[in-house]
Amino acid sequence: MRKPTVALVGRPNVGKSSLFNRLVGARVAVVSDIPGTTRDRLIDEAEWNGALFDVIDTGGLEIYQPKEALVATDSPLEEGSRQFTREIRGQAMVAIEEADVIVMVVDVLTGITAADEEIADTLRKTSKPVILAANKADNNYRRDDAFEFYGLGMDEVFPVSAMHGTGTGDLLDAVVKALPFRAEEDFDEPDPDDERIKIALIGRPNVGKSSLLNKLLGNERAIVSDVAGTTRDAIDTHIIWNEIPITLIDTAGIRRRGRIAPGIEKYSVIRAHKSIERADVVLLLIDAQDGITAQDAHIAGMVQEAYKSVVIVVNKWDAIEKDTHTINEYVKEVREKLAFMPYVPVIFISALTGQRIHKVIETAMEVQEERLVRIPTSAINKIVREALLRHAPQTRQPRPLKIFLVQQVRTDPPTFLFHINDEKLLHFTYERYLENQIRREYPFTGTPIRFSFRERGKKAKDMK
């Protein structure tokens, strides 16, 4: 089940980014006194009293004016952001649409403005929980000034200081109370309403994701174009494969961070990231003509960090001059440049001609089956005992590492809990060795393995 989402909205320069940084506990958003600094939405995770939720920082909502009027008048927006007024507003409106709870941020120093009234009126029409945070209430006098904002028609006003942190606890209490679900455990439970296998098509722009989707479906479900960046939003398509319900997710191409344009494209990349998070299996498309690029490796790293199963799909294979050694040489290159995921299968296709298209879903479903494999406790302990006998862990400590018991505590992804004597005795190279020994018996093809280690008398500690 997905985490709930909280959107911070308000006019420019009321301190949304400062409040965002305070709630997520890190300086993620750029903070400036210049209105309009935040053009695109930032998303990060926050936690309060055991509840996990995503927080979205948005650009300032302005009463829209034509571009000509913005140039001719003294707009409060930072000069470089004026041309993006429509896009900034669009970004914020999408955040409002997707949010479960909305926090409207206002500035106690300026009091209620016409823009505040318009935004409040817009939010009241959403039928979503709206919480009003009166920011910059840094002392008792300013906190008293916050009561003016009851004039916006909100049920309660929370005076806060994003700079100093005062009042944010009460604000977070109200946010958590308004969330549709709260406990961290809720996110580990499968959604009974969505039992489809979700397969996401991920890759750089113009590697053929939409073409592959259309070929798999046999119709023009997605717009196919040679212009990189055509797909803006993740597109879900439901299909039945061998009587198994599947959701195919086509996504926007993920560019290098420095090449992401402001506005719609930035949000497209955010949605691609979210698509990885909700996928069971990721099809990482590679352009055969370009080979494995640094951006391909970066995207592969994102998939691995999310512990998602993956298939490397080398597309445009029809455009490559080949001999009997070409595939083997290409696979070798993939293994070298994506050395951190040696367990992934590699298939070669042409979305244009349909070459080997049948292997795409077939391989993805094989990988999904591997993701759900559960090893009996007796079997996993036998593997680990034999691994210890073959190669005992090396340590400079006077006592050796001892592994008392190993259990597979979950699938999706496969997660193993090791009961040990002292985590300080465990080196990451030995952890990799143990993983390799497990994969010799149970390959978990295309699927990352997660290890947790627990000392006697202590809680489990995730080591990966």
C-alpha positions, 0 to 999 in steps of 0.5 A: 500500500502506498504512503499517504501524501501531504502537499505544502501549498501557498503563495510565493515566499511564505516559507514552504521550502523552509517548512518542507526541510523542517518536516523531512528533517533535511535541507532538501529544498533550496531556501531563498528570500527571493519569491519563486525559487521553488519552480518544481515539486520536491518529494521526500519522506517524513515520519511522525509518531510512527506514521510515514508519509511523503511531503511535496514542496510546491512552487508558489501559487500566483493568481495567473496573469498572461505572460505579457502582463507579467513582463509589464508589471512588478510581479513578486516572482523572481525574474527567472521564474516569471516565464514559468508562472503557468507551469508552477501553478500547474505543478502545484495543482497536480500536487493538490490533486494527488495529495491526501492532506493539504497544508496551506502555508501563509505568512503572519508578517503580511497578514491575509492577502488576496492571493491567500483568499483565492488559494483558500477558496480553491482548496475548500473545493477539493473536499480534502483535509486542509490544515493552515500553517501560519509561518514565521510566528517566531515570538508570542506577538506573531503567534497572536497575529496568526489568529487573523487567518481564521478569516480564511474559513479554516477549522484551525490555524497552527502558528509555526516557525519553520526556521526555529521549529516551534509549533511544528509538533502540533502541526504534525499531530494534526497532519497525522490525524488527518492521514487516511492511514497511519501505521508504518506496518500498513505499507508492508501489507499488499493492497487487496484491491490491486493484485495485478503484477505491475511491470514498469518500462523504465529507461532514458528518453527515446530508447523505445519504451512506448514503441515496446508497449504498443508492440506488446499490446498490438495497438497504439496505446501510447503516442510513439515519437522520435522526439525524446520526452514525448511521454510525460506521465506514467501510463497504466495499461491492464492486460491478461497474460496466460490468465494472469492479470498484469499492469504495464506502466509506461513512463517518461524517460529519465534524463541526467539530473543536470539536463532535466528542464523545469516544469512538466519534464521535472514532474515526469521524472518524479512520476517515473521514480514513483513508478519504480517504487510501485512496480514488482518488476522493472524492464530497464530498456537500453538502446543497443546503438548507444551501449550502456551509458552512465545514465543507464547505470544510474537508473539501474542503481535507482531500481536496485535501491528500491529492491525491485526485480529487473530485466535488462531489455536491449532494444533496437537490436535490428540496427546492430551489425552482428556476427556469432559473437555479438550477443556474448560481447554485449552481455559481457559489456552489460555485466561489466558496466552493471557489475552491482547487479550480476543476477539480472537476465539480459534479453535482446529485442526490436520493438520496431520489427517485433524480434523476440518480443515474446520474451519480454513478458515471459522473462518478466514473469519468470523473474516475478516468480523468483521474487516470491521464492521462499527458502525453508529455514532448514535449507537456508541454515544448511547453505550458511553452515556449509559456506562458513565451513568453506570460508570462515569470516576473517577478522582482526578481532579476538573472537570470530563472527558467529551466525546462530540462525538464519530465517527468511522473514519475507518475500517481495523482496526476499529478506533474510534475518541473520542472528549473530553475536556481534555486527562489528565482526561482519565485513561487507565482503563477507556479506556478499560472499554469503549472498553468492552462496545462497544464489548458487542454490536459489538464483533469485534471477533478476531479484535483489536480496536484502539482509538484516542482522540482529545481535542477541538481545537487540533489534534487527539492523538492516545492513543493505 
